[in-house]
Amino acid sequence: MKIEKYKKLIHQRIIQTIDEWSTQEAVMEQDIHRVFHNLKGTSGTIGLMEIEKFSEAKERLFSEKSIKAFRREDWSEHLLPLSDMFPHASLQAEWSEAESKGPMHIQSLDENLHNQKRVLVIDDDMEFVTYVKRFWRKTAIR
């Protein structure tokens, strides 16, 4: 269960970084490099192999010694895909917990999932889709 907690924390950190950087006019290349470097190591340690490989590839694109600044439209194409690599993290944790409690809890969780309203957002503007997802998560709509 602790690994699920770490996965959730990594996901929250990615969203937090996107939110923080979105308010800035530019982000330094070395900061982008550091984020991908840290994600590569942490995600590999807890078994998030897809994120580890993605972060490793992105880390190579950015220099840790550069003083170049990247505007939002430049860094977002690299960072935003990470926010979608965790679509089932909380659901998996709920299923694991329900399984450990027995069949009645699984049935209850399954009924709750079927009663939830869902919205599918399709757009070629990933920044917009990410914004809408974050907004709905904050208002408890998924």
N, C-alpha and C positions, 0 to 999 in steps of 0.2 A: 504494500500500500504506500510505502514511503516513496517509491519510484514514481507513482502516479502524482504524488504531491510535487515532486521535483519537475515533472513534465508540465504540470499546471503552472508552476512558478516560472519556468522558461517561457511558456506561452504568454504569461502576463508581462514578463520583461520585454518580450518582442513588441507587444502592443504598446507598452509604455514608451519604448524607444521611438516607435513610429509616431505616437502622439506628441512626444517632446520635440522630435525633429521637425514635425509638421508645422510647428509654431516658429521655427527658425528660418531666416532667409537663406542660409547655407549651412552645410555640415562639412567639417574637415575630413579629408580623405583618410587620415590616420585614425579618426574616430570610427569611420565605416569599417576599416580594416580590423580594428580592435573588436568591434561587435561580432564580426564574422569569425575572428580567431577564437574569441571566448565561446561562441556558440558551437564551433567545431569541437572543441575539447569537452565542453559540458555535455552536449547532446550525445557524443560518442560514449561517454562514461556511463550514461543511463540508458543506452540502447536505442536512441532515436537516430538510427542509421541514415535515414533519408535526409534528415536535417544536417547531420554531420557531413555527408557528401556534398550537399548543396552549399553549406557554409564553407567547406574546404575550397570548392570551385570559386566561390565569390571572393574569398580571402585573397586568392591569387591575383584577382583583378585590381586590388587596391594596395597601395604601398603604406607601410607603417611609418615611413619617414617623410612622406609628402606633405606639403603645406597647401596643396590645391584644395579649393572649396567646391563642393558639389551643391547645385541647386536642387530643390525638391523633385523636379521632374527627372533629374539624373540619378539620385540615390534611391528614389521610390521604386523604380523598376527592379531593383536588386533586393530590396528589403521586404516589400509588400507581399511577395509570394510566400514568405515564411508564415504570415498570419493565417494562411489557409492550410498549412500542413498539420494542423491540430484539430480537424473537424470533429473527431469523436473522442477526444481526450476525456472530457467530463462524463460522457456516456459510458465509456469503458470502465471508468472508476465506479460509476453507479451500478453497473452490471456485476462487477467483481464483488462489491459489497453485498448486493442482493443475493448472489450465489452463495456467499458464505453464511447467509442467514436462513436459507432454505427456500423451498418451492413457493411458499405463499408470498414471500417478498419479491420473487421473480415475477409472479403473476401480477402483483400490485404495480411493479415498475413498468411492466409491459402495458398494462391498462393506462397508466399515466402517459406513456409515450404516444399511444394512439389517440389520446384526448388532447394532445398539444396541437395548437395551430402552427402551421409552418408557412413560410413565404420563400419562394425561390426568386433570387435577384440575378438577372443575367444582363451583363453590360460589358462592353469592351474596355471601359474605363475602370481599371482595377482600383484606382484611388477612390472613386466614387463607391464601388461595391464594398470596399473595406470600411469606408466611413459609415455606410448604411448598416453593415454588420455590427460595428462597434456601438452605434446608436441604439440598435435594437437589443443588443446584449445588455446595455445599461438600463434599458426600460423593461427588461425581462421578456422580451419577445425574441424568439429564435426561429 
